[in-house]
Amino acid sequence: MKDSIKVCIRLRPPSAMEQANGDEVVVHQLRENTLSVTTGEGKPNLECAYGAVLGSECGQEDVFKAVVGTVEG
């Protein structure tokens, strides 16, 4: 066994309905392995680290490149 579990997060872009409603984006990529969740007014943002965080601009090919060396099966 090489490693434990590696979690890869892919942030999705807002849907058309979310954009039309003016919904706020509350999850942001900070670094290649860290994201921030806006928790509300006056509260500190929650920062989480993962094996990889892929921004909303990433496509399926980017996801494949991020996991190709770690997926077995």
Number of C-alpha atoms within 10 A of each C-alpha: 3 5 6 6 8 12 13 16 18 18 16 13 13 14 10 9 9 12 12 9 9 10 11 10 12 11 18 17 19 14 13 13 16 17 22 17 15 15 12 9 7 6 8 11 15 11 14 13 16 13 14 19 24 22 20 14 10 14 12 9 8 14 16 11 10 16 15 10 8 12 9 6 3
